[in-house]
Amino acid sequence: MIKISLFWQGLFVFVGTVIGVGIFALPWVASQVGFLSLIIYFLLLGALAITVHLIFAQVCLETKSLHRLPGYAELYLGKKWATLAYLSIFVGLFGAQLAYLLVGGDFLFQLLGPIFGGTPFLYTLIFFLVGSILIYKDIKSISLSEILINLSFFLLLAFLAYKALPKISFAWFSAFHSQNIFLPYGVVLFSLWGSAVVPEIKEVVKGDRKLLRRIIVLGIIIAIFVYLLFSFIIVGVMGKDTSREAFLGLDNYLGKNILKLGYLFGVITCFTSFLTLGLTLKKTLWYDLKLSHTTSWAIAVILPLLFYLAGFKNFIEIIDLSGAIAIGIEGIIDVSLYKKVLEKKHSCKMPKAFYLLSLFLILGAVLKIINHF
């Protein structure tokens, strides 16, 4: 049996969670606002994401009992904060699961439908069933799956870059559209967020503080590199023709075989995040709401399917609002938890700079709501 170090297990689970459906919205966002603007957003929000993930990791490490965000909120801040945390978790994670199910099922249909026939719903159901089984089996089976799937993911990305490089036009990267300057905020924030899985990583690395911090920092840096590389490839090849789903129309530039590769790339990306976020939802219901394992699993996997059946199918809108609102609330809770842990465990005050972090997240959520409606 292959033995894999705890660091690599944790890193692949974390990276597999962070890199998800947001990757397919980013090229279109870059084409609407300008590639340089997207880089600046990633530098700023990447630093913010690393900071918030690290302070939430500190809360997890300082607490011996097993919880997810709502459980930590109730333990340190009270029931009202726990209610707010549940709202953030359920809106954010169920929204993300819905996006993964929607896009992942569609990519699977585009990849296998021409060969085996069937409807988009059938392939969405297959995507759902396989993911649900692995979520039921828990993190030990998922961590190995994440490693194998992510290795395939990086190989596919490298091959896509190799094939696309001769077709890239650097003229597309000089564009800037000031009227869309706020467009990337929610999508980029969503694309960088994986704090919900931090308690899972703590379990994987057996509470090793140094390993957990290294995984968070390196994982987000890897995600930023992958996002920018993928956006560079798609925008560089397609320019103003870049579609909302990234791959639509790519066959006109790179051929149908590359398009099939892109769909496989999409299935892998969506599936890894569907697994780990589904597990996080299950354990939130199981650990914090004290529901049974089976009931928690059923709610975590079936509710996104019900939203899909109800007709919620605009994935960019889903992740944009989730990124700005749900993640904004979650970040504020993380900062408040960190403040309380410092006071309770170490008898010291939180640096005032973290209050600015909370203010930034609040303003970002409010401005995104105003801008959206």
N, C-alpha and C positions, 0 to 999 in steps of 0.2 A: 504493500500500500504506500502511495506517495505521501511523504510528510512535508507539510508546508508550514513555514514559520508563522507565528501569530501576527507579526507585522504585515506580511504579504496577504494573509487572510483578511485582516482588518482593512488594509488599504484597498483591496479589490472590492470588498463589500461597500466601502464608503464611496469610492470612485463610481462604482456601478449605480449607486443611488443618486449621486449628484448629476452625473451625465445622463440625461434622460430626454424627454420629448422636447424640451426647450431648444435643443440643438437644431431642430428642423424649422424653428421660427426665426432663429438668429440671422441666417443669410438674408431673408426678406427684410428684416428690421434694418440690417446693415445697408441694404440697397435703398431704403427709404430715408435714412438719416445721414449715411456716409460711413465708410469703414473706419476712418480715424476716430470718429465719434464713438463707435462701438468699442474701440480699444480703450479710450479714456474711461468709458463706463465700466469696463472690466477691471481696470486698474483701481478705480475708486471703490466700486462695490465689492471687488475681490478682497481688498483690505478690510472692508466692513464685515464681509462674510466670515473671513478668518477670525477676526476679533470676537464676533458673537458666538461662533462655534467653539472657540477656546474657552470663553467664560461659561458657556453651558456645560462643556466638558468638565470644568472645575467643579461645578455644582454636582454633577454626577459622581465624580471621584470623591467628593467630601461626604457623600451620603451612602451609608452601607446598605440600606434597604433598596429593593428593586422598584423603580418607578419609570414613568414616562413624564413628559412635560406637565400634564395636569396633576399628577401625583406629587411632583416636586413643588408645584405652585401651591397646592393645598397644605403641604407639610411646612413650608416656610412662609407663605404669604396669606393663607386663609382660603375659605371656600369661594369667596367672590372672585378671587384671582384664578382659582381652579376652574370655575365656570367659564371665564374668559379664555383660559388655556384650552378647554375642550372645544370652544367655538373656533378658535384658531386652528387647532389640530384637525377637526372634522371638515371645516371648510377648505383648508389648505390641502390636506392629504387626500380627502375624497375627490376634490377637484383635480389633483394631480393623477390619481388612479384612473379617473374618468378620461383624462387626456391620453394616458398611456394605453388604455384599452381601445380608445377611439382610433388613435394613429397606428398603434401596433397591429390591431386587427386589420386595418386597411392595407398596411404594408404587406402583411402576410397574404392577403387576398391578391394583391398586385403581383406578388412573387410566385404563388402556387396556383392561383385561380386559372391562368391560361393553360396550365398543365393538367390539373385534375378537375377543373370545372368547379361549380358551386357558387354560392352567393357571398357578398361581403359579410353578412351576418354569421354565416357558417364559420368563416375563418376567425371572426372576432370571438365566437364561442369557443373555438379550439384554443386560441390564445388565452382566453379566460380560464378554461378548464385545466390546462397544463400549469399555468401560473398558480391557480388555486391549490392544486395538489402539493406543489413545492412550498407554498406558504404554510400549509397545514403541517408539513414535516419539520419546519423550524429552521433556525439559523445555521445549524451544523451542515445540513444538506445544501443550504443556499450558498454558504461561503465557498464550497468547492465549485458549485455551479457558476458563481460569480467569477471565479478565477479563470475557468475554461472559457466562459462567454466573453469576458473582457479581453483575453488574449486574442480571441478571434476578432473582436471589435477593432483592436489596434492594428492588426494585420490588414483588415479590410480598409481602414482609414489610410494606411500607408500606401496600399495599392491604388486606391482612388486618387491620392495625391500624385502618385507616379504617372498615372494615365492622363490626369487633367493638366499637369504642368505645361505641356506644349501649347495648350489651348487658352491659357490664362492671358488676359489683356490687362496691363497695369493701368490703363486709362480709366478703368472703372473705379479705382481707389481714390481718386482726387475729388470725387463728388462730395458736396455737403448741402444738406437741406435743413435750414434753420427752423422751418415751420414744424418739423417733426422731432425737434431736439429732445423732447421728453418721452418719446415713444419707447426707447430701449429700457427705461427704468424697471418696469414690472417684469418684463421678459428676462432681462439679465439677472435680476435679483432671484427670480424663480429658478433660473438655470444654475445658480451657484449654491442653492440651499440644500443642505442635507442634515440639518441639526436633529431632525426627528430620529435619525438612525444612530446618533452618537451613543445613546445608552446601549444599543446593540453592539457597537464597536467596543465599548467598555467591557462587555461580557466576552467578546471574542479575544481581547488581549488580556483578560483576567485582571482588569483594574490597573494595568501598568501605565502610570502617568506619562512617562516619557514617550512610550510607544503611541499612546492615544494622541498626544499633541503633535507628534511627527506625522501621523496619519492624516490629521485634519489639515495641517499646513500644506503638506505635499499633495494631498488629494485635491484640494481646491486649485493649487497651481497647475496640476495636470489637467483639471477640467477646463481652466481658462485657456491653456495651450490648445487643447483639442477643439474647443469652441471656435477660437480664432482661426485655427488651421482649416476647419471645415467651412467656416464662413468665407475665408480667403479663397478656397477652391471654388465654391459655388458662385460667389459674386464675381470672381475673376473670370470664370467661364461664361456665365449667363448675363452678367451686368444688369441692365434695366429689365430683362426678362425673368429675373429671379422670382420664383413662385412662392406662395405662402407655405407650401409643403416641401420646399427645397428641391426635390427630385423631379417634380412635374416639368416636362420639357427638356430635361437634361439629356435625353436620348438624341435630341436634334444636334447636340454638340459632341457627345462622347460615344453614341451608339447604344443599341438596346442591351447589350451584354453588361455595360457599365450601369445601366439603369437597374437591371436585375441585382447587381452587386449592391447598389444603393438601397434597394428595398430590403435586402438581407441585412445590411448595415442598420437600417431602421428598425427591423424586428428585434435584433439583438439589443439595441439601445433601449427601446421601450420595455423589453421583457425584463432586463436586469433591474430597472427601477420599479417596475410593477411588483416584482418579488419582494424587494426589501421594504418598500413603503407599505405593502400589504401586511407584511410581518409586523411592522411598527404599529399599524392600526390595530391588528389583532392583539398585540401585547398591551396597548393602551387600554383597550376594553377589558382585557383579562386581568392585568395587574392593578389598574387604577379604579375601574368601575366594578371589579370583582365578579364579572360574568364568567361563566364556564369557558374552558378552552374552545370547545366546539361552537358555542354560541358566538364567542368573540370572533372566531375565524369566519363563521358564516356571515356575520354583519360586515366584516372588513372586506370580503370579496364580492358579496352579492349586491350591496348598495350601489357601488359604481356601475354595475351592470344594469341596475334598474334605471339609473340616470341616463345611461346610454339608450336604453329602450324608450325612455321618455322623450328623446329627441335632442338632447344637449350635445351639439356636434361642432361648435366653433372652437377649435382647440387653442388658437392664439388668444382669443378673448378670455378663455378659461384660465390659461397660465398667466396672462398679463395681470388680471385682477387678483389672482391668487398670490402672485409675487408681491404686489404692492400692499394688499390689505392683510391677508392672512399671515404672511411672513413678517410684515411690519408689526402686527400685534405680537407675534411670537418673539420677535427680537426685543421688544419692550419688556416682555415677561422675563426673558433671559437676563436682561440687565438688572431688573428688580430682584431676581433670584440671586444673582451674583452679589449684589449689595447686601442682602440679608445673610448670605453665607459668610461673607467677610466679617460682618458684625458678630454673628453668632459663633463661628468657629475660630476666628482669629482676632476678635476684638479690635478691628481696625475699620476705617472708613474707605468707601470706594472712591477712587480718583474722580474728580469733577468732570473730566473729559468724557466719561461714560454717560453723563446726563445729556451731553450734546449728541451722543449716538442715539439715545432715545428720541430726542427732539427731531433729529434728521429722519428717523423712521416714521414718526408721526406725520411730519410735513410731507414726506414722500407718498404715504398712503392717501392723505387728504388731496394732494395735488393730482394724483392719478385718478381718483374718483371724479374730481371736477373735470379733468381733461377727458375722461372717458364718456361722461354723460353730457 
